[in-house]
């Protein structure tokens, strides 16, 4: 049997961990202890570079795989999203209040290409638990076109830029306003996907317009999002009934769903508890697997496109409060 090594990085309640898998064995190593950890990004061109975003502590960078860290002095301290452009290497940071910063030198200097809150829809942006605020929940640079990116505002909508954030197209028609996650397909440059608080949506024209994709799900509060790298018509979301159900820390009543083409969403149950009492915040397609990370620290993986799942036995650092996963 051929054993494939898979290396992931995850944000947990206690900081940043590296997860290494060989066969059925997983090990988690704590790379940075930080209770403020919120999001991460990996530099696709340099495997030693890791970025960590925090609530209250700005952005931190490691240039040696997590051994040492430096504060990048972002002008805002509450960071909800990070991304590195795979084409031009631009580093983006999204914050609360809703601002988007860009760095073209690995975080040594920052600039705000445009003021998002000058957009016409900005007065309507409001995060329900703190109605006077909103934040940049997700940043998705295009995999092959430099400067093209999508940004999701929680709660405000999906914004689109073709020039690296210098100018913006306001809330895209058909997109879910409560944006949680966005993705491009690596092989189909026109295909983009969204998971949001009121459901999921799909774009077939480079993020300009969107079609709702909710049939077949009895749960419409979606969060985790993953796309089959080989099949643009196959994608996955995690969902439950409401924000309260997802984030209360009790019984999430959540499910994972898969959509193929124009067929309705189908719930995935093989080997998974049904429903899941921990909310799947992180979904990831990597190394021929679909990986789901739950807020209660459990990790599930599928080797057959979601048909069957196995819970990972993880040794080492705790995965308490798993929030995000990333791989190169």
VOGU-3710 file (C-alpha; in Angstrom, 3 decimals, decimal comma):
1> xxxxxxxxxx> 0,000/0,000/0,000  1,294/3,467/-0,919  1,342/5,787/2,120  0,893/9,469/1,339  2,203/12,104/3,724  -0,131/15,035/4,281  0,880/18,190/6,141  -1,752/20,650/7,339  -1,696/23,775/9,481  -4,559/24,606/11,799
11> xxxxxxxxxx> -5,754/27,429/14,013  -6,978/26,098/17,351  -8,121/27,690/20,588  -4,559/27,696/21,879  -2,686/28,935/18,803  -1,268/27,437/15,604  -0,543/23,742/15,085  1,098/21,686/12,360  -0,657/18,400/11,575  1,301/15,631/9,904
21> xxxxxxxxxx> -0,382/12,502/8,655  1,107/9,271/7,367  -1,405/6,532/6,756  -3,860/6,538/9,642  -1,539/8,202/12,172  -1,680/11,940/12,859  0,527/14,126/15,018  -0,095/17,742/16,040  2,763/20,042/17,055  2,145/23,487/18,546
31> xxxxxxxxxx> 4,040/26,070/16,475  2,812/29,171/18,279  0,892/29,429/21,543  -1,542/32,332/21,220  -5,094/32,336/22,576  -5,885/35,217/20,198  -5,249/33,141/17,036  -8,017/33,558/14,467  -6,815/32,823/10,902  -3,757/31,806/8,897
41> xxxxxxxxxx> -2,243/31,901/5,433  0,629/30,010/3,825  2,944/31,436/1,185  2,525/29,099/-1,818  5,952/30,073/-3,141  7,938/29,594/0,071  7,069/26,598/2,283  8,876/28,124/5,270  6,632/31,220/5,442  3,486/31,156/7,619
51> xxxxxxxxxx> 1,212/34,075/8,542  -1,035/34,079/11,617  -3,851/36,580/12,203  -5,087/37,325/15,713  -7,879/39,161/17,469  -6,153/41,949/19,345  -2,610/41,181/18,245  -2,451/41,910/14,499  -0,505/39,712/12,049  2,533/37,578/12,843
61> xxxxxxxxxx> 4,989/36,010/10,394  7,324/33,054/10,607  9,999/32,648/7,945  11,323/29,355/9,338  8,301/27,072/9,411  7,015/28,241/12,777  10,248/28,295/14,768  10,374/32,047/15,321  7,814/34,826/14,847  7,742/38,572/14,208
71> xxxxxxxxxx> 4,959/41,124/14,623  4,184/42,706/11,226  2,694/45,868/12,750  -0,587/45,896/10,880  -2,441/49,207/11,459  -5,476/47,304/12,850  -5,228/44,659/15,568  -8,372/42,540/15,003  -7,622/40,312/12,016  -10,341/37,994/10,685
81> xxxxxxxxxx> -8,823/36,886/7,352  -5,483/36,465/5,581  -4,540/35,383/2,064  -1,493/35,285/-0,207  -1,964/35,759/-3,945  -0,629/32,644/-5,715  0,357/34,632/-8,816  1,969/37,815/-7,466  2,623/36,876/-3,836  0,635/39,840/-2,490
91> xxxxxxxxxx> -0,316/39,440/1,177  -3,816/40,571/2,182  -5,221/41,088/5,682  -8,913/41,707/6,445  -9,908/43,289/9,730  -12,661/44,560/11,977  -13,646/47,314/11,314  -13,989/46,280/7,663  -10,688/47,252/6,126  -8,463/45,429/3,624
101> xxxxxxxxxx> -4,692/45,880/3,772  -2,144/44,770/1,192  1,584/44,144/1,447  3,899/43,476/-1,480  6,962/42,786/0,673  5,830/40,000/2,970  4,339/42,292/5,584  7,298/44,644/6,011  5,044/47,505/4,882  1,278/47,811/4,472
111> xxxxxxxxxx> -1,104/49,954/2,472  -4,870/50,223/2,236  -5,531/50,279/-1,529  -9,109/51,534/-1,133  -11,453/52,344/1,746  -14,074/49,606/1,676  -16,407/51,601/3,884  -16,721/54,203/1,106  -18,706/51,696/-0,976  -22,434/52,487/-1,357
121> xxxxxxxxxx> -23,541/49,353/0,515  -21,249/49,944/3,517  -23,851/51,742/5,680  -25,907/48,521/5,639  -23,048/46,291/6,875  -23,706/44,946/10,358  -22,429/41,942/12,332  -25,440/40,715/14,357  -23,652/39,981/17,682  -22,134/43,492/17,517
131> xxxxxxxxxx> -24,483/45,412/15,212  -22,271/48,490/15,080  -19,449/46,492/13,464  -18,618/44,327/10,455  -15,430/42,625/9,306  -13,679/41,108/6,311  -14,391/37,424/6,937  -12,742/35,963/3,804  -10,251/36,943/1,089  -9,935/34,847/-2,083
141> xxxxxxxxxx> -7,232/35,846/-4,619  -7,680/34,240/-8,019  -5,416/31,205/-8,619  -4,181/32,331/-12,039  -5,027/36,024/-12,564  -3,036/38,549/-10,549  -5,137/41,317/-9,039  -8,491/39,541/-9,278  -9,895/38,834/-5,827  -13,126/38,335/-3,959
151> xxxxxxxxxx> -13,763/39,576/-0,438  -16,567/38,480/1,863  -17,968/40,898/4,435  -19,691/39,536/7,537  -22,376/40,797/7,265  -22,331/42,806/4,073  -21,825/40,746/0,938  -19,309/39,658/-1,666  -17,086/42,332/-3,205  -14,952/41,957/-6,337
161> xxxxxxxxxx> -11,757/43,687/-7,465  -9,724/43,297/-10,654  -6,783/45,483/-9,586  -5,608/44,108/-6,274  -8,065/46,112/-4,211  -7,532/49,581/-5,719  -11,138/49,682/-6,961  -14,146/47,551/-6,088  -17,400/46,263/-7,503  -19,965/46,432/-4,699
171> xxxxxxxxxx> -22,145/43,542/-3,501  -22,386/41,052/-6,368  -25,862/40,142/-7,657  -27,128/36,844/-6,256  -24,353/36,387/-3,698  -25,236/35,616/-0,091  -24,900/38,790/1,996  -23,633/37,052/5,142  -20,387/35,804/3,597  -18,420/33,192/5,535
181> xxxxxxxxxx> -16,143/31,489/2,990  -15,186/31,932/-0,668  -13,214/29,784/-3,094  -12,088/29,691/-6,717  -11,676/26,491/-8,669  -7,983/25,860/-9,459  -8,671/24,591/-12,987  -11,790/26,502/-14,051  -10,943/30,244/-13,917  -14,587/31,325/-14,157
191> xxxxxxxxxx> -15,931/29,204/-11,304  -16,263/30,615/-7,763  -18,126/29,369/-4,689  -19,591/30,859/-1,505  -20,814/29,577/1,854  -22,845/32,079/3,865  -25,208/32,544/6,749  -28,288/32,210/4,549  -27,045/29,500/2,215  -24,571/28,794/-0,578
201> xxxxxxxxxx> -24,010/30,361/-3,997  -22,089/29,652/-7,204  -20,596/31,946/-9,869  -19,803/30,830/-13,415  -18,526/34,194/-14,684  -15,526/34,965/-12,527  -17,461/36,190/-9,510  -19,450/38,877/-11,304  -22,877/37,277/-10,801  -24,027/34,441/-8,561
211> xxxxxxxxxx> -26,753/31,818/-8,438  -28,106/30,477/-5,164  -27,479/26,773/-4,586  -29,571/25,583/-1,647  -31,857/22,789/-2,852  -31,508/19,500/-1,000  -30,338/20,943/2,347  -32,588/21,223/5,384  -29,903/23,371/7,047  -29,032/26,723/5,484
221> xxxxxxxxxx> -26,503/28,299/7,865  -23,378/27,284/5,912  -19,771/27,900/6,915  -17,079/25,402/5,859  -16,378/25,208/2,118  -14,224/22,895/-0,019  -14,038/22,236/-3,749  -12,952/19,078/-5,538  -9,701/20,081/-7,310  -10,484/17,796/-10,259
231> xxxxxxxxxx> -14,233/18,349/-10,635  -15,538/21,937/-10,751  -19,089/20,659/-10,346  -18,338/18,905/-7,036  -18,152/20,937/-3,835  -18,799/20,596/-0,124  -20,229/22,728/2,683  -20,898/22,353/6,381  -24,238/23,596/7,677  -26,648/23,785/10,573
241> xxxxxxxxxx> -29,929/25,554/11,325  -28,741/28,885/12,751  -25,812/30,910/14,029  -26,854/30,161/17,597  -26,828/26,430/16,865  -23,394/26,651/15,247  -21,554/28,769/17,788  -23,184/28,006/21,136  -20,628/25,306/21,898  -23,286/22,718/22,658
251> xxxxxxxxxx> -25,149/20,488/20,226  -24,479/21,991/16,791  -26,920/19,677/14,941  -24,601/20,045/11,928  -24,057/18,054/8,757  -21,614/17,933/5,872  -23,109/18,132/2,377  -21,857/17,418/-1,149  -23,200/18,840/-4,391  -22,499/17,339/-7,818
261> xxxxxxxxxx> -23,445/19,351/-10,861  -27,047/20,547/-10,805  -28,187/17,734/-8,519  -29,462/18,717/-5,043  -27,128/18,733/-2,061  -26,749/15,320/-0,411  -25,953/14,829/3,289  -22,768/12,843/3,956  -23,185/10,203/6,643  -20,799/7,311/6,028
271> xxxxxxxxxx> -18,788/7,053/9,238  -19,855/10,486/10,502  -22,062/11,064/13,559  -25,444/12,215/12,307  -25,905/14,940/13,214  -22,525/16,324/14,314  -22,618/17,951/17,740  -19,391/19,865/17,024  -19,643/22,464/14,238  -17,355/21,866/11,201
281> xxxxxxxxxx> -15,670/25,256/10,871  -12,947/24,010/8,512  -13,304/22,018/5,290  -10,294/21,319/3,099  -9,525/19,299/-0,035  -5,869/18,233/0,056  -3,734/15,208/-0,759  -6,615/13,313/-2,329  -8,693/13,706/0,837  -11,491/15,858/2,176
291> xxxxxxxxxx> -10,728/16,923/5,747  -13,230/18,381/8,219  -12,107/20,175/11,374  -14,678/20,638/14,141  -14,958/23,284/16,800  -14,763/20,599/19,479  -11,329/19,521/18,228  -12,292/16,404/16,286  -10,878/15,784/12,827  -12,546/13,631/10,166
301> xxxxxxxxxx> -11,114/12,659/6,770  -12,489/11,016/3,634  -10,387/9,284/0,975  -13,272/8,647/-1,438  -14,713/12,075/-2,117  -16,988/12,132/0,906  -18,665/8,726/0,632  -17,028/7,404/3,804  -15,246/9,129/6,688  -12,932/8,144/9,518
311> xxxxxxxxxx> -12,177/10,096/12,673  -8,476/10,861/13,019  -6,594/9,809/16,129  -4,332/12,796/16,762  -1,372/12,627/19,124  0,559/15,558/20,501  -0,862/19,066/20,856  -4,537/19,605/21,636  -6,881/20,556/18,793  -9,279/22,316/21,166
321> xxxxxxxx> -11,466/24,755/19,274  -10,343/24,010/15,705  -11,152/27,129/13,624  -9,269/26,832/10,328  -7,147/24,483/8,222  -4,721/25,148/5,380  -2,342/23,161/3,185  0,055/23,907/0,370
//
